Amino acid sequence: MLHTSSLSTPYAEYEVFFISSYVLTGRYFPIWHPHSPATPKTNLNLTLASQPNSLTLARMTRSLPRLPSSLATDIPNSCRQLLLVLSPSTDSPSAQSWLLERPNGGPWHLHNGPFTTTLGRSGLAWGAGLHRSSPPPNFPLKTEGDNRSPAGLFPISQAFGIAPQTHASHLHLPYIPITEHTIGVDDVTSKHYNQIVDDRQVLRDWVSHEAMIQFAKLYEWGAVIAHNPDCIPGLGSCIFLHLAPEGDQATSGCTALNAQDLQSTLHWLDPAKHPLLLQGLASW
């Protein structure tokens, strides 16, 4: 027999199914979904119908998070994978992430999440990407060195890592193996600004740069977020999805996940499905 009830948490709404089968006891035993938020029992609103000689298995299906309306309308129809990152406030370095997917022309479905996510130490700022909407009033604009992660809508274009190409066959995105010659250029006067280059193959015209091998622990695996695709000087450079720093440290403007969540995300991303990052405030 199938019984249905509702359960609510501060984070999402769930539907709970009670599947009864005859056993020796006459009690219900809810079994919580392993991916449900860790919520104190006092925050749960759960009603069980009593029935003798039954064992109840409860399965909670996670609800789809709400997409920020100001950015959702800018998602192209070709996009079938979405990394959604929502922060509680402009200056927060902490956020939550979800992986969403949809068939051609269909509605969004939850693939995985939420994941605990780390942003720039100063929070978010309005970035340069695919979005056409204007920033909310008094919302900061992304600039070079502001320690803020970009808010907006951005392609996830390439993967990278310390491993050689032969060890990245599990990834679908084009892959950049990081070596001692892999440079992220953040010098606003360089014609290579906001580009990853091999310093053996281009004429060096920069003073400031990031030697990516020096951050091997963070860049063991990662992906390029195509922020500021026109490489306009001063709008911010070299924005990545990468491993979260240890402890409570934030990033310098990138988006970071723990190792397990990052690996599952990178394995899921498929360029044929035109994956995008939508990053913003949960209140939008």
N, C-alpha and C positions, 0 to 999 in steps of 0.2 A: 504494500500500500504506500502511496506517495503523499506525504504531507509537506506543505510549503509554509514558510514563515519568513519574517524579515529580520535583518540584523543591521544595525547602523554603528558606525565608528566616526571619529572626528575627521577621518581622511576620505572615506568613500562609502558608498552604499553597496550592500551585498544581498544576494538572494540565496537562501539556505534551503536545501532539499533534504527531507527526512525520509529515508528509505527503510521501511520496516520489514523485518523478517523474524520468524519465530525462533526464540531461544528460550533457555530455562528461566532467565530473569525477566522481570517486568519493568525494567527501567530503560530510559533513554540515555545513550552515551554519545554526545556530539563529538565528532572528530574534526578538528579545525584544519583548514587548508594550510599547507606548509608555507605558502607565500603570503598569507594574510598579515596585515600590520600587527606588531606586538602591542596590543591594546589592553589596558586593565579591564577586568571583568565588570567594573563599575561603569564603564563606558559602553557596555553592550546592551542592546535592547533586543532580547531574545525571548520568544514565547514558544513553548513546546506543548504539543497536545499529548496527553497521557494515553497509553494503550498497553494493556497487559501483554506479557509474553512477547516483547519485541525489543529489538536492538536497533538503535537509530544511528545511521551514518550521515553526518552532515557534510555537505560539500558547498563551499562558498565560491561563487564565481565573481571575479573582480570586475568592477564597473570601469567603463572607459573614462579616463580623465577628461575634463572639459578643456577644449582647445581655446586659447585666447582669440576672441572674435576679431580683433584688430589685425591679427596675423594669419588666421586660418583662411581668410578669403584670398590670400595671396599664394596659397599652395597650388602649384600647377596640377592639372589633371594627370600628367605623366608620373607624378610622384606616388609611389605605392609603398614606400617605407618612410617612417617618420620617427626620429629620435626627439621626443618631447621632453624638455627640461623646464621645470617651473620652480621659481624661487619665491620665498615668502615675502621678500622685501628688496628694494633697490640695492641696499648696501650689504645684504647677506652673502657670505661666501658659501652657504650651504643651500642645496636644492634637492629636488626629487626628479628622477627620470623614468620614462616609460618608452617601450618600443611598440610602435603602432604599425599596422599594415592593412592594406585594402586591396581588393581585386580591381581590375579596370572599371572605373566608374562606380564602384561600390562604396559602402560605408566603411569607416575605420573600425578595426578590431584590435584588441589588446593582444600583443604577442608575448610580452614579458614586462616585469616591473611591478611596483616601483623599485628603483635603485637609489641608494644614497649617493649623492653627487656633490663634488666640490667645484666651486667657481673661483674667480679671481678674489683676492683678499679684500678688494674694495667693492665687490658685488658685480652689478651689471651696468652697462651703458649701451645706448642705441648704436648698433653697428651698421655696416654697409653690406647689403646682401640682395636677395631676391625680393624682399618685401618692398611694397610701394607706399605703404601707409606712413604717416608722419609719427614721430615720437610723442608720447604723452607729454602734457605740460610739465615743465621743470625736470624732465627726465634727462640725466646726463648723456652727452654724446661721446662715443668712443674715440679716444685719441691714443697716440703712441705712448706707452709707458704709464698708463693710468691705472694699471693693475685691476682692470675690470674686464669681465667676459662680455662678449657682444650679445646684445639682445636683437632678435630678428629671425630671419629665415635664410638658411645657408646650405648650399650643397656640401655633401661629404664626399670628397673627390678621390682621395688616395689613402692607402694604408702605408705605414712605415714600421720599421723595427730594427733591432740590432741583429736579428737572425738573417742569414743569407737568403737569397731568393728561393733556393731549393727547399728551405724549411718553412716557407709561407704558402705552400700550395693549398692549405685549408681556407685561405682568404679569397674572396671574390673580387675585391677592389684591386686596382693596379697597385703594385707594391714597390716602395722605395727602401732598399737596404741601407741602413745608416753606417757610414764609415768615418774615418778621421777626416775625410774631405767633404762631408755633408754639412753645408752651412745654411742657416736661416738668416737672411739679411734683414736687419731692422734699422739700417742707416737710411734716413729719409732723403739723403742726397744721392743715393745710389740708384742707378737704373735697374738694379736687381731687387729693389725694395719689395718686401713681402713675398719673396720667392725662396724656395729651397734650391740651392745650386751645388754643383760639384766644383770646388775651388780650383781644380785642375783644368776645367773646361771653359771657364769664363775669365775675362780680364777683371782683376780685383779693382773695384772702385769704391769700396766701402771702408769705413773706419770701425763702425760698430756692427757686430754680428753675433750669432749664437752658434757655436760649434756643437752640433746636436749630440755627438758622441760623449760629450762631457756630462750629459744628462741621461746617461744610459739607463739608470735605474727607473726614471720616469718614462723614458722613450723606448723601453724594451719592446713594447707594442703600442701602436697608436694610429690615428687617422688625421688627415688634414681637413680642417674646416675652412671652406672657401669664403672667408670673410675678406672684405675689401678686394674683390676680384679684379678691379681696375687698377689696383696697386697705387692708389692715390696717396702721396706722401703725407704722413701724419695721422692717417685714419686708423692705424693699428696694423700690426704685422704678425705673421707666423702664429696663427691661432690653431691649436690642436685639441684633439680628444686623446687623452693619455692616462697613464696610471696615476692614481691619487698619491700625493705626498704622504709620508708617514705622519702619524700623530694627528694633531688638529691643524696642520699647516694647510693654507690655501694655495692657489696657483697665482701666476703673474698675469692671468687673463684667459687661460685655457679652461676647458671643461674636463674633469677627471673622474674616473670610476675606480673601484677596487679591481684587483686582478681578475677575479672570476667574472664579474659583470662586464668588464672591458672585453675579455676574450669572447664571451657569448655574443656581445654586441658586434664585434668585428667579424665574427664568423657569420652572423646574420646579414650584415650589410651586403647588398647586391647592386652593382652599378646598373644592371638591366632594369631595376625597379626605381632608379633615380632617387636614392635616399637623400633626405634633407634633415637638418637640425632646426627645430623650432625652439627658441630659447626666450623666455620672458618671465613675467610675474604671474603667479597663480591668480591674482585678482583681476587680470585683464579680461 
